[in-house]
Amino acid sequence: MLLGFLSTSTSYAQDDLLHDIGSFADRWNARVYLGKTQYYGDMSHDDKLEKLRAEAKLSGGFSLTKEFNSFFAVTNDIFLTRLRSKKGANNEPYPTILYLSGMYFDVSIQVRFDLVDLFSFYDMNNKFSIYLYGGVGYGLWKTQVENVNSSSPNQGDIVVNPEGKFEDGIVFPIALALNYRFYKRLSIFIEGQIRTIPNDKLDNWVDNWATDQLFVGNIGVSYNFDFIKYHGPRIPKRTRKTQDYRKVIYKKKYK
C-alpha cells in the first residue's frame, strides 16, 4: 500500500526525489555557505553580547553530499574560519588582559537526516526540509595569545605565543539546517553548527574547560545534481553493411 501511494507522487518527485536511488551517480548535492563563528573555551568571557558584536569572525565552507534515499545521506564537509576572543579578570571582556586570534580549518565526514521526510507519512516533495548533521573530522589551526601586560607574560597553564603555532586534532561537528527548494534543483538554507575540539588546545590554554567549541551561523545555497552516466559502447546490430555484429563502435561526442 505504501509503495502504491509513493508511486502517485508528482512527476518531479518521480524524476528527482525518489525514495529508492537506482544508481550511485544519482542524487548528489553541493553546498556553499558563509557565516560567522564565535569561539567558546578557556580564553572566552561571559559577555555574550560583546562576543556577538566584536568577536564573531567570518567563516565559510563547502560540502558534497551523496543521498542514499529520501532521508539519509553522507556528507564530506570542508570548513574554514578566523578566530578571535579576549579575556579579562573574572571572565569579563574588560579590562582586557589576553587576546586570542588565529585561523581554523577542518575536513569532516557527516551523516545527514532529513527530519521532515523521516517523520512524515506522506511525500513532502522536499520543498521544505530540516536537516540534522553529525559526524567526525580532523582540524588544523594556528592560534596566538597576546598578553597586554608585558610584565607578566604567562598566566598559569596558558602558553603565551605572539607568533602563533600549529596544532591539530579530532573535531566533532553537529548542525541543524532549514532548507527551502525555491527553483527546480536550487535551494537556500540557514544553518547552525557546533564544532567541538576535545583536546582543549585550540586556545593554548589547558584548564577548566575540557573542550573548545566553535558556534557557527551560516547562510548558503545548494544544488542537487546527477553525475553524467556512462552507458558503455554502442554495439550495432548485424546487417549487410556490418557482418561483424560483435564489433564495438563508439559514439562520437561531437559531430
N, C-alpha and C positions, 0 to 999 in steps of 0.2 A: 504493500500500500504506500509506504514511504517513497520507494523508487518511482512509483507511478506518479505520485504528487510532484516530486522533483522534476520529472521529465516534462511537466507542464509549465515550467518557469519561462521567463521571457527569452527571446532569441539571443539577446546579448549575454544573458547568463548561460545559455546553452553553448555559445561560442567561446566565451572567455572566462566564465566563472563557474565552471562545472565542479562538482564536489569530487569527482574522480578524474585525476590528472593522468592522461594517457601516455605522456612521454616526458622524459627528463628535460627536454628542450622547451616544454610548455611552461607557461605561467611563472615568469620571473618578475622581479620588482627592483628598481633602482631608486634610491632616495638621496637627496642632497638637503642639508639643513644648516641653519645658522642660529646662534643663540648667545646667551650669557651664562657664565659659570661663576658660582660662589664656592669658596673653599671653607671647610669647617674642620678644625682639629686643634692641636695644642697652641698653634700660632693664631687662633681665631679669638675674637672678643664676643661679647654678648649683645651688642647693639645691632639688631637685625636691620633696622632702617639704614644705618650707616654702611653696613655691608652691601645692601642693595643699591645705595646711592653711589658709593665710591669704590667698591671692591668687586663688583660684578664685571668680569672681563669677557672679551669677545671669544667665542668658540664656534666650531663648525665640524661637520663630519659628512661621511658618505657611507652608504651601505648597499649591499647587493643581497637580495633575498630570493630563495627558492621556495615556492609554495607547493607543498605536497598534497594538500587538499584545501577545502574552503576555510578551515580554521587553524591549521598547523603549518608552520614554515620555519626555516632555518636561515639565519641572517649572519653575514660577515660584515662587521662594522669597523670603520676607521674614524677615530676621534682626535681632535687637536684643540687645545685651549691655552690661553695665558692664565697666569695665577697672580693674585695679589691679596695681601692681608696685612694687618697691623695689630700690634699688641701693646697695651698699656698696663698699668697696675690695676689689680682687682678685676681683670677681664674687661676693662673699659678701653675704648679706642684712643682716648686722650687722657693724660698726656702720653703720646706715643713713645715707647721705648725701643721696639723692634719692628722692622719691616720685612715682610716676605714677598718675594717676586720670583717669577720664572715661567717656564713653559712645560706643558704636559702633553704626552701623546700615548695612545694605546690602540691596539687591534684586538677585537674580541669576536667570539662565536656565541650567538644567542639563539634561543628558541623563541618563536613568536606565536601567540594565540590570539585569534580574533574572537573576543568575548561575545560580541553581538551574534555572530554566526554559531558559536559553540553552544550558547544557551537559548537560542531561538528555535521554535518548532516549525518555522517556515522560512523560505528563501527571502532574505532581505535585499538581494541583488547587489549587496556590497556598496550601496550609495554612501552609507554611513557605517563606520567601523570603529571599535575600541580595541586597540592592540595592547597586549601585555607582553613585554620583553624580559628576558632574564638569561644570564649566561656567565661566561668566564673569559678573561682576556689577559694580555700582558702589556704592562705600561712602561714607558721610559720618560723620565723627567729630569730637568735641570733647574734647581731652585737655589736661591741665595737669601741669606738672612743678614740684614744690616742692623747694627746697634747704634742708635743716635747718641748714646753715652759712651764715648771712646775710652773713658777711664775704666770701664767695666765691660770688656769685650765679650765675656761669656756669662751665660745665665743658667747655672745648674747643668742639666743634660743637653742644653742647646748647643749645637755646633754653629757658631757664627762664621759664615764664609761669604764675604762680599763677592768673590769671583764666581761662586756657584760650583756645583759638582753634579755629575750624572749619577742617577740611581735608577733602579728598575725593580719590578716585582709584579705579583699577581694582582689583578683587579677583578671585582665582581660588579658588573653593571646590571641595573634593572631600570625599566622605563614603562611609562604609560602614555599612550598616544591616542588622540582623537583625530580620525581620518575621514575626509569627505571627498568622494569622487565627483568632480564637477563637470568633466568632459571626457567621454569615452574612457581612455586609459590613464588620464591625468588626475591626480589628487593633490589636495593640500592637507597639511596636518599641523597640529601643535602638540608638543611633547614635553614631558618632564622626566628627567633622568636623575638617578643617584648612582655614582660610581664610588665604590668602597675599596680602599687600598689597605689591606690588613697588616702590613709590616710597619706602619707608623713612621716611615722615613720620608714621606713627601715634604714635610716641613723642617727637616733636620732637627727634630725635637722628639725624642722618645720619652714620654712622660705619662700623664694621666689618661689621655685618650689612647685607647688600644688601637684605633684605626684613624685614618684620614679619609675624608669624604669630599666629593665634589657634587654640588647640586646644580643641575643644568636645566635651563628652559630654552626650548627650540621652536622654530617655525620652519617649515620646509615644503618641498614638492616631491612627489613620487610619480613614477611612470611604470605601468605594467606592460610587459612585452614577452614575446616568444623568440627564442633563438631560431635562426634560419635552419630549417630542417634539410638534411641531405637524404634524398630518396634513392641514391645509388645510380648506377649507369642504366641507360635505356637499351634493352635488348630487342632488336627489331624482329618482327615475325618473318618466318621463312616464306620468301616469294621467288618469282622467277629472276628478279634482279639480284637477289642475295640468297644463294643456296645454303650458305653457312649461317644458320639461324643462331648459332652459339657465339657468333662474332659480336663483340661489345663495341657499341658506338656511343660515344659521349655527346651529350648536347652541348652546343656552344653557348657560352654566356652572352655573347654579343654577336649579332649578325654582321 
